[in-house]
C-alpha cells in the first residue's frame, strides 16, 4: 500500500469513526429515554412483546490496588502483573 492509498484508508477510517460516534450518541439518547420511562413507571424491568429491559443497581467488590500498594507494598509487589499492549492512533 503506497502513501496515497494509506491516506484514502485513513480518511475512510476517520469517516467511519465519526459515523460511529454519531450512532453512539443517538443510542445513548434513546437509552436515556428508556431509563427515564422505567423511573417514571417506578419499575426496574419491563417486558414488551419482543423485548425485556431492565435497569437495576448492582454492587460489585473490587480490590483497591492503590491503597494496597500504599499500605502493604510487599503484598502488592508479590501479586502485581504487567502486560504489554499495542496502541493504534491516528492524528
SVG drawing of the C-alpha trace seen along z (x, -y; Angstrom):
<svg xmlns="http://www.w3.org/2000/svg" viewBox="-46 -15 54 28">
<polyline fill="none" stroke="black" stroke-width="0.4" points="0.0,0.0 1.5,-3.3 1.0,-6.6 -1.9,-7.7 -3.7,-4.5 -2.9,-4.9 -4.3,-8.4 -7.5,-7.1 -7.8,-4.3 -7.2,-6.8 -9.8,-9.1 -12.3,-6.2 -11.4,-5.3 -12.0,-8.8 -15.4,-8.9 -16.4,-5.6 -15.3,-6.7 -17.3,-9.9 -20.4,-7.9 -19.9,-5.5 -19.7,-8.4 -23.0,-9.9 -24.7,-6.5 -23.3,-6.1 -24.8,-9.5 -28.1,-8.6 -28.1,-5.2 -27.3,-6.9 -30.1,-9.3 -32.6,-6.5 -31.2,-4.6 -31.7,-7.7 -35.3,-7.9 -36.0,-4.3 -34.3,-4.7 -36.4,-7.8 -39.6,-5.8 -38.6,-3.0 -38.1,-5.5 -41.4,-7.3 -43.1,-3.9 -41.3,-3.2 -40.1,0.2 -36.7,1.9 -37.9,4.1 -40.4,4.1 -41.4,6.8 -42.8,5.9 -43.9,8.2 -40.4,8.6 -38.0,7.3 -37.3,7.5 -35.4,4.4 -34.1,3.9 -32.2,1.2 -31.1,2.3 -28.4,1.3 -25.7,3.9 -23.0,3.9 -19.5,5.1 -16.5,5.6 -13.1,4.7 -9.6,4.6 -8.3,1.1 -4.9,1.6 -3.8,-2.0 -4.5,-1.6 -2.9,1.9 0.2,0.5 0.4,-2.3 -0.3,-0.2 1.2,3.2 3.7,2.7 5.3,6.1 2.0,7.9 1.2,5.7 4.5,6.5 4.0,10.2 0.8,10.3 1.0,7.5 1.4,8.4 2.2,6.4 1.0,6.8 2.1,5.4 -0.3,4.0 -0.1,2.1 -1.9,-1.2 -3.2,-2.3 -3.6,-6.1 -4.3,-8.4 -3.8,-12.1"/>
</svg>
